[in-house]
Amino acid sequence: MLIFIISSDARTIRFLTGAVAAYSEQKYVEAEVKSFQKMKDYLSNTEEPDLIFVDDNVEMRPSVENAKLIRGKDGKVAIVLLSSNPERVFDAFRVRAHRFLTKPIIRADIFDAIDSYRKDLVTYRVIIAKVHEGFRIFTSEEVYALVADGNHTQLITAEETVDTLSSFAKIEDQLPKEYFYKCHRAYVVNMKHIATLSQEELSLTNGTVIPISRRRKLDFHVRYAEFVKGHTFKD
């Protein structure tokens, strides 16, 4: 996960950087942080962050005004606005802010903001699969597993198995890597929906049983243990 911090205040940058580092350690999530004290430096950067924290008064503008500049460059990135003025929360809707945090801000506020972003990542990621009738749209939250079926793919949800005409790789590429794991060359599972597991197989909450290949079982168990430790999201 790549996180940008846009702030002209060195103390705010240190605080946010430290909070993200603590989050990364506690939640077992890789997170890289880059900070910018001037908007022009951010605007000239070619990287695509997952999340941006935008402070008040960068170049004498409120955070929501700088968020408009960000939206002009990137219409999808999640933005967290920091402000000393709680009344600006209403302006946050106009820039589709992910969160609006009123100062003073504590570490728990940063943890909650990142948690909610990561939860939204799996809940709202759109997955498109080709079927005989045209195309079907799923959210990644709905996808329990993928099963390779020749040149096609079976997509398993809570209530049905959908035979798609899309290749296994094409659907797999659309899935958020944090939540999905390829436990076998022909199977990808959503770790959020695992009910039980052993050395050789796992079962999903809808009753589907998925094999774990011998070559990948050690890495899978390590990865799943990290996933469980790092996903204690609040509803």
C-alpha positions in Angstrom: 0.0 0.0 0.0 1.4 3.4 -1.0 0.3 6.4 1.1 1.0 10.0 0.4 1.1 12.8 3.0 0.6 16.4 1.8 1.4 18.8 4.5 3.5 21.9 5.0 3.9 21.1 8.8 6.9 18.9 9.6 5.4 17.8 12.9 2.2 16.6 11.1 4.3 14.7 8.6 6.3 13.0 11.4 3.1 12.1 13.3 1.3 10.6 10.3 4.5 8.8 9.1 4.8 7.3 12.6 1.1 6.3 12.8 1.3 4.6 9.4 4.5 2.7 10.5 2.7 1.5 13.7 -0.3 0.5 11.7 1.9 -1.5 9.3 3.6 -3.3 12.1 0.4 -4.1 14.1 -1.7 -5.1 11.1 0.9 -7.0 9.1 0.4 -4.8 6.1 3.2 -3.4 3.9 2.9 0.3 3.7 5.2 2.8 2.0 4.9 6.5 2.8 5.9 9.5 0.8 5.4 13.1 1.9 5.1 16.4 0.0 5.2 19.9 1.4 4.2 21.6 -1.8 1.3 20.7 -4.1 3.4 21.2 -7.2 5.7 18.3 -6.0 2.7 16.0 -5.6 1.2 17.1 -9.0 4.5 16.3 -10.8 4.8 12.9 -9.2 3.9 10.0 -11.5 3.2 7.3 -8.9 -0.3 6.2 -8.1 -1.0 6.1 -4.3 -3.7 4.1 -2.7 -4.5 6.8 0.0 -3.6 10.4 0.4 -3.7 12.4 3.7 -4.2 16.1 2.9 -3.5 18.7 5.6 -4.9 22.2 6.0 -3.1 25.3 4.8 -0.7 23.7 2.3 0.2 26.8 0.2 -2.3 28.8 2.2 -5.3 26.7 1.0 -7.7 24.6 3.1 -7.4 20.9 2.6 -10.6 20.7 0.6 -9.2 23.1 -2.0 -6.1 21.0 -2.4 -8.3 18.0 -2.6 -9.9 19.6 -5.7 -6.5 19.7 -7.3 -5.9 16.1 -6.4 -9.2 15.1 -8.0 -8.2 17.0 -11.2 -5.3 14.6 -11.4 -6.7 11.4 -9.9 -10.4 10.7 -9.7 -10.2 7.4 -7.8 -7.6 7.8 -5.1 -8.9 7.7 -1.5 -8.5 11.1 0.2 -8.4 11.8 4.0 -8.8 15.5 4.8 -7.3 17.0 8.0 -8.8 20.2 9.2 -9.0 22.5 12.2 -12.5 23.7 11.0 -15.2 21.1 11.6 -17.6 23.1 9.4 -15.6 22.1 6.3 -16.9 18.6 6.6 -19.7 19.5 4.3 -17.2 20.6 1.6 -15.6 17.1 1.8 -18.6 15.6 0.0 -17.8 17.6 -3.1 -14.4 16.1 -3.4 -15.6 12.6 -2.5 -13.3 12.4 0.5 -12.9 9.0 2.1 -12.7 10.6 5.6 -12.7 14.0 7.2 -10.6 14.2 10.4 -10.9 17.2 12.7 -7.8 18.3 14.6 -6.4 17.4 17.1 -5.9 14.0 15.6 -4.8 10.9 17.5 -3.3 7.7 16.2 -6.6 5.8 16.5 -8.1 8.2 14.0 -5.4 7.3 11.5 -5.9 3.5 12.2 -9.7 3.8 11.6 -9.2 5.7 8.4 -6.8 3.1 6.9 -9.0 0.3 8.2 -12.1 1.6 6.5 -10.1 2.2 3.3 -8.9 -1.4 3.3 -12.4 -2.7 4.1 -13.9 -0.7 1.2 -11.2 -2.1 -1.1 -12.7 -5.6 -0.9 -16.3 -4.5 -0.5 -16.5 -2.3 -3.5 -13.9 -3.5 -6.0 -15.8 -4.2 -9.2 -15.2 -7.6 -10.9 -16.3 -8.1 -14.5 -16.8 -11.5 -16.0 -17.9 -12.5 -19.4 -20.9 -15.0 -19.6 -23.0 -16.4 -22.4 -25.6 -13.6 -22.0 -22.9 -10.8 -22.1 -21.2 -9.7 -18.9 -21.9 -10.0 -15.2 -20.7 -7.6 -12.6 -19.7 -8.7 -9.1 -18.0 -7.0 -6.1 -14.9 -8.7 -4.8 -16.7 -9.1 -1.5 -19.1 -11.5 -3.4 -16.4 -13.6 -4.8 -15.6 -16.6 -2.6 -13.3 -18.5 -5.0 -12.2 -18.9 -8.6 -11.8 -22.3 -10.2 -9.9 -22.8 -13.5 -12.0 -24.7 -16.0 -10.0 -25.1 -19.2 -9.9 -21.7 -20.9 -12.9 -20.6 -18.8 -13.4 -19.9 -15.1 -16.0 -20.9 -12.5 -16.7 -18.0 -10.1 -18.1 -19.1 -6.8 -20.3 -16.9 -4.7 -22.2 -17.5 -1.4 -25.2 -19.0 -3.3 -24.1 -20.1 -6.8 -21.3 -21.2 -9.1 -21.2 -19.0 -12.2 -19.7 -20.5 -15.4 -17.9 -17.6 -17.0 -16.2 -17.3 -20.4 -13.4 -15.2 -19.0 -9.9 -16.7 -18.5 -8.7 -17.5 -15.0 -5.9 -15.0 -15.2 -8.2 -12.2 -16.4 -10.5 -12.5 -13.4 -7.6 -13.1 -11.0 -6.0 -9.8 -12.1 -9.1 -7.9 -11.0 -9.0 -9.1 -7.4 -7.4 -7.2 -4.5 -4.3 -9.1 -3.7 -4.6 -8.4 0.1 -7.7 -10.6 0.3 -7.2 -13.3 -2.3 -4.7 -16.1 -2.4 -3.8 -18.6 -5.1 -3.6 -21.8 -2.9 -3.4 -24.1 -6.0 -2.6 -23.5 -9.6 -6.3 -23.9 -10.4 -7.9 -22.2 -7.4 -7.9 -18.7 -5.9 -9.8 -18.1 -2.6 -11.1 -15.1 -0.7 -9.4 -15.5 2.7 -12.2 -13.5 4.3 -14.6 -16.4 3.7 -12.5 -19.3 5.0 -14.3 -21.3 7.6 -11.9 -24.2 8.3 -8.5 -25.4 7.0 -6.1 -28.3 7.3 -2.8 -29.1 5.6 -4.4 -30.4 2.5 -7.6 -28.4 2.0 -9.8 -25.6 3.3 -13.6 -25.0 3.4 -15.3 -21.8 2.8 -18.3 -20.4 4.7 -20.7 -21.6 2.0 -19.4 -25.2 2.3 -17.2 -25.2 -0.8 -14.0 -27.3 -0.3 -10.8 -26.1 -1.9 -7.5 -28.1 -2.2 -4.2 -26.6 -1.0 -1.3 -27.7 -3.1 1.7 -29.2 -1.4 4.1 -26.7 -2.9 2.1 -23.7 -1.5 0.7 -25.0 1.8 3.5 -23.5 4.0 3.3 -20.1 2.3 -0.5 -20.2 2.4 -0.6 -20.9 6.2 1.9 -18.2 6.9 0.0 -15.7 4.7 -3.4 -16.7 6.2 -2.1 -16.2 9.7 -0.9 -12.7 8.8 -4.3 -12.0 7.2 -6.2 -13.0 10.3 -3.9 -10.9 12.6 -4.3 -7.9 10.3 -8.0 -7.9 9.7 -10.0 -7.0 12.8 -12.2 -4.4 11.1 -15.1 -2.8 12.9 -18.5 -2.9 11.2 
